[in-house]
Amino acid sequence: MRASAAVEKAGVPAVSLVCEGFTGQAAATALGIGMPNIPIAGIPSHVDAQTKEELENNVKRVTLDAVVKGLTQQPAEPKQSVEPEARDIAFKGTFEEVNRFFLRNQLSDGLPIVPPTLENVEEFLKFTDRSRDEIIGVLKPDNRQATIWNVAVNGVMAGCRPEYMPLLLALVEAMADPRYGVEHSGNSPGPETLITLNGPIIKELSFNYEQGVLRDGFQANTSVGRFWRLMLRNVAGFLPHQTDKGTFGGTWKVVLAENEDAVTRIGWDPMSVDMGFKAGNNVVTVSRHTSGGVITGVFGHTAEQILPYISDRVASYMGWEIGFTVLPVFGGTQRPHLILSPILAEIIAKSGWSKRDVKQYLYDHARMPAWKAEKFTGEWTNIDPEHLTLCDYVKKGTLSEKFCESDDPNRTVPIVCSPDDFLITVSGDPLRTNAYIFISNGIVGYTTSKLIRLPTNWNNLLKKAKS
């Protein structure tokens, strides 16, 4: 749709070809880019699920006429919608009436929201030195401005406390960063974003970083995770059955806070240092993930005993996402995120292993047979229509020689381009021998970190909030 819009603005008529299941998303995207009347030509069913003959017949029977019409007839003039200004009172009523209003207008995730009254929003604005009208960025697909004001509004609605405001602002800075790619938030796999938190702010705002760290039930972890989804819905414009086309989807993830006490005790750096910040900085990291799961019952009292099992399970969760590692168009953007419980991290550290050593071990041992990687990128999916081999890419100079050390199809290859592509966080139940792995969605939600900027009078504000 964005390509068609660019062509139309250049004075050349264009029509977008859209599979049947994405026509609603196309219409919503067109509205967001300011061209709601741009022509669309539908293709029945899905192109990946048709034979060549079926596709040709459907294009001739349905799509071709729509293309001709779109190129030869002037589209109807679009209807302009007007949104309320930041401080306008959109609705007055009881708590129940307000929630019905928000649900009816698709401004809620289906759970009760806290009404964003002017008084509630003003409380959040006390926790930032930035102007309430400041534009943080423009969020696709609706191309709506994310401002300090609407961050506060959605923070109120999500059930956050006012003192979470500096974190919420950093999150939206990450959301608006082009590296993250917020416009892909509604893509078919339906991946969800993991928010990882580092720094003293973890304790200052009472985030859970021990048992049940990925479970709801803690206000800070839960409400901030919900805030992320409400911003995607209400500002970016991702709505189910419209711009959000996750095949199955999921709900928000609660915030993952690192156990920095454990990290310090074993002599490792927190994950924020791996992302380029200093230890002790308040940092938030976001990344979308398509698969992964718990690595349970890790047994052993040395690194050499426990890492083979962990690396095997890490590799087992990698599927089509290997394309983010090996295909040039994705630029080596696969960044698996491993969570180690503190007791596992302590075992590894006591064995004399640094975090860098663990990453190198995973690079060397969490591997996939070359034939399987080529199946994922070629025959089993449509992400590489040329069906090139890994050795083809090595010869082209777009992939490391590590991926073509021989022509044996059973040779194993890394699942990332560099040991540093692995992310490691220490968190969870301090005395349980479990780990967790998230497989990332590459450039479609790329791992992005932001420094959390606190207001000048943070300590006094925080003290007052807690009293």
N, C-alpha and C positions, 0 to 999 in steps of 0.2 A: 504493500500500500504506500509506504514512504517513497519507494522508487517511482511509482506511478504519479504521486503528487509532485515530485521533482520534475518529471517530464512534462506534466500539465502546466506547471509554473513557467516552464521554458517555452510554452506555446505549442506543444505537440500533443494531440489527443492521445489518451492512454486508457487502457482497460486492464484491470487486475484479474488474473485467473485465480479462483479461490475454490478449494474443495468444499463440498456441501456442508461438512461439519464446522467450517470456519467462516461461513458467510456472516454470522452475527458478530464475530470478532472483527471481521473486515469492516463492517459498517461502523462499529464502535471506534475502531482505529482511525478510520477516515474522519470521523467527527473530532477525534482528539487532535489530528494534525491540521484541522481547520478547513478540510475539504469534504464535507459530509455528502456531497452529491457526486463524488467521483465514481465512475461506472465500475461495476463488478460483473464478471462472467463466471457463473458457477460450474463446477465439474461434479457430476453426480458421484456419490460415495467418496472413496479415498483412492488416490492414484496408486498407492503402494499395494492396494488389495485387489487390483484388477489385472487381468491379462492384457496383452497388447491389443487384442481384438476388441475386448470389452471397453477399454479406454478410448480407442479410436471411434467406436460406435457412439459412446456417450458424448464425446467432443463434437462429432458431426450432428448428433441429434439435439443436443442442448446448448453446448458451449458456444459453438460457432455463431449461431443467431444472436446470442447475447453480446458477442464481441462486435459483430457488425452494427448492432443497434447502439452499442456504447460509443463507437467511433463516428457514427453518422448522425446521431440525434443529440441535441443540446439537453443536458441534464436539467431537471427542475431546480429552481432556486432553493437553496437550503433554508430551513427554518432556524432562526437564531434563538438560542436559549440564554436566559439571563440568570446568573447566579447571585445570591445575596452577597453584600459586602461583608468584610470581616466582623464588624461589630453590629450588624443587623440582627434583630431578634426574629429568627425564622419561625418560631412556634412558642406558644405559651400553654401550659397545662400541667396536670399532675404527673408524677413520676411514671405511672402506667401510660398515660396519654403521650408523654414525650417519647417513651420507648416505642409505642406503636407508630408514631410519626417517623422515627428514625428507621424502623424496619420497613415501613411502607415505601420510603424513599431510598432504600438500599444503602443506607448509611451506617448500618450495624451488621455485625457478624452473626446475628441470631441470638446472642446472649444479651442480657440487660446491660445498658451502658449507663455511665454516670452522666447526668445532664450537664453539658458544657455551658453553664451560666457564665455571664460576664465576670461575676465574683470568683468563680472557680478558676477561670482562665487567668485572671489577674494574679492569683496566688502563684501560679506556675511562672508567670513572667517575672516575679520577684527573684527567681533563681537564675537569672541571666543578666549580663550587662549589655546584651545586644538589643538593638531596636526591634520592637514588635513587628515592624513592617519590613524588616530585612528579608531579602529573598535568598534562600539557601541554595536553591537550584530549581530547575524545571524538570518535572517527572513525567516520563512517557508511561502509557500511550496517550493520556489525555493532554499532555503538554501543559499541565497545571503547575503553577508556582508553589513550591514548598516554602513557607515563611515561618518565622519565629512564632507568629500568631497561630497558624493552623497546626503547628507541632504541639503547642500548648492545648489546643482544642482536642486533638486526638489523644493526647496524654490524659486529659481529664476523662474522656469517654472510656479509655481502656482500664481505668481504675488505678492509674499510677498515682504516686504521691508527688506533690510539687517539687520536692527536692531531687526527683529523678530528672528534672529538666535538662541539666547539662549533658547527661547521657543520651537523652532523646534527641537532642540537637546533633550530637556526634553521629548518632545512627542515621539521621536523615542526610547528613553530609556524605556518609558512605553510600546511602541509597541513591543520591544524586550524582555520585562520581561515575563518569563514563566507563571506567574500568570495571565497575560492578555489573553494569548492563541491566538496569531495572526493567527496561522494555521487554526483557525475555521472561519476566516473572510468571507469565501465564502460559508457558510453553507446555507441550504435550506430556512430558514425563511427570509434571506436577511436583517438582522438587520444592522443598521447604528450606528456608534460610535458618542457619544456625548463627546465633549471636554469642560470641565469646568475650568475656570481660576480664580485664587485668587491672591491677593497681590498688591503692588504698581505698578507693571508692567502693570496693567489694564489701569491706567491713563497715565503712561509713554508712552505707545504705542497706546493710543487713541482707545481702544476697547469700543464699545458701550455696556452699561450695563443698559440702560433704555428702552424707548419705542421701540418695534420691535427688541428685543434682539436676537430673533431666526430667524430674517429676513436677507437676504443678502442686500448689499448696503453699508456696512462699510468695508473698505479695510482690516483692521486687522482681524475682525471676519470672513470675507468671505474667504480671501486668505489662512489663516492658516487652515481653515476647508478643503479647496481644497487640500492643501499640504498633509494632512493626506491620502487622497484617492490616490494622485499621488505616494506617498511612497509605499502604498499597491500594486499599479499597477506595478511600475517600479523597485522596489527593492524586495519586498516580492514575487511578481509574480502573483497577483490576476487579471486575465483577464476574462471579460465576455465570456460566452460560452466555457470556458476552466476550469480554477481553481475556478472561481467565479460562483457558482451555485445557487445564490439567486433566488428563484422562481419568485419573482416580483422585489425585490431589491428597491433601492432608490438612491438618490445622497447624497453628503456629507452634514453634518450639519454644520452650522456656529458655531463659538466658543461661548459658554455661559459664559459670564463674570458676576461675582457676584457684586451686588451693595453694596460694603463694607461700604459706607457712611451710608446707611440705616441700615445695620447690627449693626454698632457701635452705631448709634443713639438709637436703641431699646435695646441695652445691650446684644445682642446675639454674639456668635462667628461665624466667617465665616465657610464655609463648609470645608476648608482646615484643621481647627482644629479638626473637626470630623474625618479626615483622618490621624491624628497623628502628624500634624505640628503645629508650633507656629503661632499665629496671626501676620500678617505682613510679613510672608514668601511668596515668589512668588512660587506658586504651580500650577501644572496642573494635572487634573484628567481625565482619559478616561474610558468609559464604553459603551458596546454595548447594544442597546435596541431594543426589538421586537415589542412593542406596547405602547400605551399611547395616550394622547391627552389633549386638553384644558378643564379645569373645569371653565365654564363661569358663569358670573353673580352671584358670591357668595354674599349673602345678610346677613346683620347683623352688629351690632356694638360691639359684645363681642365674645370671643373665643367660648363660649358655644353655641352661635347661628350659627357660621360659620363652625365649625369643623365637625358636623354631615354630612353636605352636602359634604365637602371635602373628608372625610373618605369613604363615600358611593361611590363617583366617583372613588377614588383610587382603591377600591376593585373591582369595575365593570370592570376595564381594565385588571384585572388578569385572565388569562386563563390557557392554558397548562403550562405556566411558573411556576405554583405552584409546578411542579416537582422539580424545583431548590431549593425549600424550604424543601420538605418532603422526597425526595428520597435520600438514603444514598450515592449513587454514585455521587451526586452533592454537598453533604456536606453543605447544607444550604447556598447557594450562591446567593439567590435572594436578590437584593438590589434596591428597587424602589426609584426613584429620584423625589422628589416633588419640584417644583418651585413655590414659593409664590411671588406675586407682593408685593412691599414694603408696600402698604396700608393695605394689609391683615396681613402681619407680624406685623405691628404696632398695629393693632386691637388686635391681639393675645397677644402681649407683654404687652399692656396696661391693659389687663385682668389679668396680673400677671403670665402668662405662660412662662416658659423657652422653649427653643428648645427641650430639653429632655422631657418636659411635652407633647409637640406635638407628638413626636415620640411614647411615651407611649400610648397616646390617639389613634393614628393610629394602634398600635399593638393590642389594646383592642377592637377597633371598625371597622377597615377596614378588614372585615372578609369574609369568604366564607363558605357555608354549607359543612359539611363533605362529604356528598354524592357526591357533585359536584367535590370536590377535587379528590375523588377516581375515578370518571368518567374520569377526565382529565389525571390522571396518568395510568389508566388501560384500560377501555373499549373504550374511544374515541381516544386514541393515543397508540403508541407502546413503550412508554418509560419505562413501567413496565410490562413485559410479565407475571410476576407471579400474577398480579392483587391483590396485598396485600392491606389490609385496613390500614387506619392510625393507628388504635389500634394495628395491627400486628407490625408495625414499633416501636410503643411505647414499646411493650412487648420485642422487640429485643434490646431495649436500644439505638436505633439510632434517636429517635425523642422525644421531650419533652412531658411530660404528658399533657400539654396544648392541645395537639391534640387528646386526648382520655379521656376527662372528663366524658364522658358517652358513651353508645352505641347507642344513638339516632342519626340516620343518618341526621337529620335536625339541629343538634347542629352546631354552627359556630366555625371555627378554624382560627387562624392567617394566614396571607399570607406570613409572614416572621418568622424566628426563634427567633429573638430578636428585641426589639425596636430600637437598634442601627443599625439594618440593613437598616432602612430608612435613606435616604439622603435628606437634605433640603437645598435649595439655595434660596436666596432672590434676585430677579432680575425682569426686565421688566418694563412696564409703571408704574411710581410711584403712579398714581392716578386711576388706573383701578383695579376693584375687581375681578381679574381672577387668576387662578392658572393653573399649567400644571403638568402632571404626566408622567413619563417614567417608563415602566416596563422592568427590565433588562433581559439580556440573560445569567445570571448566570455565570458558569465557561466558557461559550463560548463567552468570551469577558468580563472577570471579572473586576470589578472596581479597577483601579490601579492609584496611584498618584506618582508624581515625583517632587522633588525640582528643580526649575529653577536656574541654576548656571550662574551668570553674570560675564563677564570679569572684570579684575581688574580696567580697565580704563573706566568702563561703563558710568559714568556720562559725561565724556568728549566726548566719542564716540556718545552718544545719543544727546548731545548738538550740535555736528557737523552735525549729520544726520538731525536734525530738522532745521538747519540754511540754 
